[in-house]
Amino acid sequence: MDMDSELEKDTSPGAWILKVDGSSTSERSGAGLILKSPEGFTVQTDISFGFPTTNNQAEYEALIAGLKLSRTLRVQDLKLYSDSQIVVKQTNGEYIEKDPTLAKYQALVQSYLASIPNHQVLQICREENQQVDILSKLVRNSSDLDCSVYFEELHKPSIESEEVLEIESNHNWMTPFINYLEKGYLPKDKGKDQRLKAKAAKFFLEEGILYRRTFSSPILKCFGPEEAKYCLAEVHEGICGDHKSAKVLAHKIIRQGYY
């Protein structure tokens, strides 16, 4: 699904585009988002809520879902579009959050934005946000369903999830190699330090990124768990594009944190 050309003209070459929308009606509450990379890789997501929400809360849930995905994919430059005046102006500090529930949502939004060095939160009219509005109101058996849409169910508000209290850790399998190559740190156990030295000979750091030398293929960029999930999703997008179950599985791996 292509994004609006007018929005893309206003975007720097390296920026990702995120469009979000939330909807709360008597029949269904949900959110939709479209995230597009500078290279054109696009993720479309429909989220259904298993709890009652107001329209403003639904808009915030959409925003948080988009920011969570952006953080997972290590997005560094983001232009975010929403048609909710309240959400946009509160996020940009133009409105003060008087509602305690929305204040909690706003605090969570700011925590996610802090992980994206370059970001802009912009308001667009509802007509320019129709693609995402449709996503926010889709059901799984809808005749309007695009086979590339990922579905997710949210069983409780984001501000009540355990992730609010989670302290993110970047410690993963790459950490010992990075610590050794960058700072000379080695395990205290002599057997482990020798094994690390031997393995580290195959790796090198460039601008803080870990790479691995190989004999039979080009130099490989090393990925942590989150980036690996993203790559897996892209593989499923390209190879298994006609198999919706594979797309759903890839999306769940990205969103649910499975290794």
C-alpha positions as CSV (number, residue, x, y, z in Angstrom):
1,M,0.0,0.0,0.0
2,D,1.6,3.3,-1.1
3,M,1.7,6.3,1.2
4,D,0.5,9.7,0.1
5,S,2.9,11.3,-2.3
6,E,2.5,14.7,-0.8
7,L,3.6,13.5,2.6
8,E,6.6,11.8,1.1
9,K,7.7,15.1,-0.6
10,D,7.9,16.7,2.8
11,T,10.1,13.9,4.2
12,S,13.9,13.7,4.3
13,P,15.4,10.8,2.3
14,G,16.4,8.8,5.4
15,A,13.1,9.3,7.3
16,W,10.6,6.6,8.0
17,I,6.9,7.5,7.7
18,L,4.4,6.4,10.3
19,K,0.7,7.0,10.0
20,V,-1.7,6.0,12.9
21,D,-5.4,6.2,13.7
22,G,-7.6,4.9,16.5
23,S,-11.3,4.3,16.5
24,S,-13.8,3.5,19.3
25,T,-17.4,2.7,18.5
26,S,-20.2,0.7,20.1
27,E,-19.4,-2.2,17.6
28,R,-15.6,-2.2,17.8
29,S,-12.6,-0.4,19.2
30,G,-9.3,-0.7,17.4
31,A,-6.3,1.0,15.9
32,G,-4.5,1.0,12.6
33,L,-0.9,1.9,11.6
34,I,1.2,2.0,8.5
35,L,5.0,2.2,8.9
36,K,7.1,2.7,5.7
37,S,10.9,2.6,5.5
38,P,12.9,4.9,3.2
39,E,13.5,1.9,1.0
40,G,9.8,1.2,0.7
41,F,9.4,-1.8,3.1
42,T,5.9,-1.3,4.5
43,V,4.2,-2.8,7.6
44,Q,0.4,-2.5,7.9
45,T,-1.2,-3.4,11.2
46,D,-4.7,-3.7,12.5
47,I,-5.1,-3.9,16.3
48,S,-8.4,-4.8,18.0
49,F,-8.9,-3.9,21.7
50,G,-10.3,-6.3,24.2
51,F,-11.2,-3.5,26.6
52,P,-13.4,-0.4,26.5
53,T,-11.7,2.8,25.3
54,T,-12.6,6.4,24.4
55,N,-11.7,7.8,21.1
56,N,-8.8,9.7,22.5
57,Q,-7.5,6.6,24.3
58,A,-7.8,4.6,21.0
59,E,-5.8,7.3,19.2
60,Y,-3.1,7.1,21.9
61,E,-3.0,3.3,21.6
62,A,-2.5,3.6,17.9
63,L,0.4,6.1,18.5
64,I,2.0,3.9,21.1
65,A,1.7,0.8,18.9
66,G,3.4,2.6,16.0
67,L,6.2,4.0,18.3
68,K,6.7,0.5,19.8
69,L,7.2,-1.0,16.3
70,S,9.5,1.9,15.4
71,R,11.6,1.3,18.4
72,T,11.8,-2.4,17.7
73,L,13.1,-1.7,14.2
74,R,15.6,0.8,15.6
75,V,14.2,3.7,13.6
76,Q,16.3,6.8,14.0
77,D,14.5,9.3,11.8
78,L,10.7,9.3,11.9
79,K,7.9,11.5,10.6
80,L,4.7,10.5,12.4
81,Y,1.2,11.6,11.2
82,S,-2.1,11.5,13.1
83,D,-5.4,13.2,12.5
84,S,-6.0,13.6,16.3
85,Q,-5.5,17.2,17.3
86,I,-5.5,16.4,21.0
87,V,-2.9,13.6,20.7
88,V,-0.6,15.7,18.4
89,K,-0.8,18.9,20.4
90,Q,-0.3,17.1,23.7
91,T,2.7,15.2,22.3
92,N,4.2,18.5,21.0
93,G,3.5,20.3,24.4
94,E,0.9,22.7,23.0
95,Y,-1.9,21.2,25.1
96,I,-1.6,20.3,28.8
97,E,-2.9,16.9,29.7
98,K,-5.6,17.5,32.3
99,D,-7.1,14.0,32.1
100,P,-5.0,11.7,34.4
101,T,-5.5,8.7,32.0
102,L,-4.3,10.6,29.0
103,A,-1.4,12.0,31.1
104,K,-0.3,8.4,31.6
105,Y,-0.5,7.7,27.9
106,Q,1.5,10.9,27.1
107,A,4.2,9.9,29.5
108,L,4.5,6.5,27.8
109,V,4.6,8.2,24.4
110,Q,7.4,10.5,25.5
111,S,9.4,7.5,26.7
112,Y,9.2,5.9,23.3
113,L,10.0,9.1,21.5
114,A,13.1,9.5,23.6
115,S,14.5,6.4,21.8
116,I,14.1,8.1,18.4
117,P,16.7,10.8,17.9
118,N,15.0,12.6,15.0
119,H,11.3,12.7,15.1
120,Q,8.4,14.9,14.2
121,V,4.7,14.5,15.2
122,L,2.4,16.2,12.7
123,Q,-1.3,16.5,12.3
124,I,-3.1,15.7,9.0
125,C,-6.7,15.9,8.1
126,R,-8.9,12.8,8.2
127,E,-9.1,12.6,4.4
128,E,-5.3,12.2,4.2
129,N,-5.5,9.4,6.8
130,Q,-8.1,7.3,5.2
131,Q,-5.9,4.3,4.6
132,V,-5.1,4.0,8.3
133,D,-8.7,4.8,9.3
134,I,-9.8,1.8,7.2
135,L,-7.3,-0.4,9.0
136,S,-8.5,0.7,12.4
137,K,-12.0,-0.5,11.6
138,L,-11.2,-3.8,9.8
139,V,-12.2,-7.2,11.1
140,R,-10.4,-10.4,10.1
141,N,-13.2,-11.6,7.7
142,S,-13.7,-8.1,6.1
143,S,-14.1,-8.0,2.4
144,D,-11.8,-5.0,2.4
145,L,-9.0,-7.0,3.8
146,D,-5.6,-6.7,2.2
147,C,-3.7,-10.0,2.6
148,S,-0.6,-8.1,3.7
149,V,-2.3,-6.7,6.9
150,Y,-1.0,-8.0,10.2
151,F,-3.6,-8.5,13.0
152,E,-3.0,-8.1,16.7
153,E,-5.2,-8.2,19.7
154,L,-4.5,-6.0,22.7
155,H,-6.1,-7.4,25.9
156,K,-5.4,-4.5,28.2
157,P,-4.4,-0.8,27.9
158,S,-0.7,-0.1,27.2
159,I,-0.5,2.0,30.3
160,E,-1.4,-1.1,32.4
161,S,1.0,-3.5,30.7
162,E,4.1,-4.8,32.4
163,E,6.3,-3.1,29.8
164,V,5.7,0.3,31.5
165,L,7.8,-0.9,34.4
166,E,10.4,-2.7,32.2
167,I,13.9,-1.4,32.1
168,E,15.2,-2.0,28.6
169,S,18.5,-3.9,28.4
170,N,20.7,-4.0,25.4
171,H,22.7,-7.0,26.8
172,N,22.6,-9.8,24.3
173,W,25.0,-12.3,22.6
174,M,27.0,-9.5,21.0
175,T,27.7,-7.7,24.3
176,P,30.9,-9.7,25.3
177,F,32.4,-9.2,21.8
178,I,31.6,-5.4,21.9
179,N,33.0,-5.0,25.4
180,Y,36.2,-6.8,24.4
181,L,36.8,-5.1,21.1
182,E,35.8,-1.7,22.4
183,K,37.1,-1.7,26.0
184,G,39.3,-4.8,26.3
185,Y,37.0,-6.4,28.9
186,L,37.3,-10.2,29.3
187,P,35.6,-12.8,31.5
188,K,37.4,-13.5,34.7
189,D,37.3,-17.2,34.0
190,K,40.5,-18.1,32.0
191,G,38.9,-20.7,29.9
192,K,36.1,-18.3,28.9
193,D,38.5,-15.4,28.2
194,Q,40.5,-17.6,25.8
195,R,37.5,-18.8,24.0
196,L,36.2,-15.2,23.7
197,K,39.5,-14.0,22.3
198,A,39.5,-16.8,19.7
199,K,36.0,-16.1,18.6
200,A,36.5,-12.3,18.6
201,A,39.1,-12.6,15.9
202,K,36.3,-13.0,13.4
203,F,34.6,-9.8,14.5
204,F,35.3,-6.1,14.3
205,L,33.5,-2.8,15.2
206,E,32.8,0.1,12.9
207,E,30.9,3.1,14.1
208,G,29.6,1.1,17.1
209,I,28.2,-1.7,14.8
210,L,29.5,-5.2,15.2
211,Y,30.5,-7.1,12.0
212,R,31.7,-10.6,11.3
213,R,34.3,-11.7,8.7
214,T,33.5,-14.8,6.7
215,F,35.4,-16.7,4.0
216,S,32.5,-17.7,1.8
217,S,30.3,-14.6,1.9
218,P,30.5,-10.8,2.3
219,I,31.1,-9.2,5.7
220,L,28.0,-9.7,7.8
221,K,26.4,-7.2,10.0
222,C,25.5,-8.7,13.4
223,F,22.0,-8.4,14.7
224,G,20.6,-8.5,18.2
225,P,17.2,-10.2,18.9
226,E,15.1,-7.2,17.9
227,E,16.8,-6.6,14.6
228,A,16.7,-10.3,13.9
229,K,12.9,-10.3,14.3
230,Y,12.7,-7.5,11.7
231,C,14.8,-9.3,9.2
232,L,12.7,-12.5,9.7
233,A,9.6,-10.4,8.9
234,E,11.2,-9.1,5.7
235,V,12.1,-12.7,4.7
236,H,8.5,-13.8,5.2
237,E,7.3,-10.7,3.3
238,G,9.4,-11.6,0.3
239,I,9.4,-15.4,0.2
240,C,6.0,-16.2,1.7
241,G,4.0,-13.3,0.4
242,D,1.1,-15.4,-0.6
243,H,0.8,-17.2,2.7
244,K,-1.0,-15.1,5.2
245,S,-0.2,-17.4,8.1
246,A,3.5,-16.9,7.6
247,K,3.0,-13.1,7.7
248,V,1.0,-13.4,10.9
249,L,3.7,-15.5,12.5
250,A,6.4,-13.1,11.5
251,H,4.4,-10.2,12.8
252,K,3.8,-12.0,16.1
253,I,7.5,-12.7,16.5
254,I,8.2,-9.0,16.0
255,R,5.5,-7.7,18.3
256,Q,5.4,-10.3,21.0
257,G,9.2,-10.6,21.7
258,Y,9.8,-14.3,20.8
259,Y,13.3,-15.4,19.9
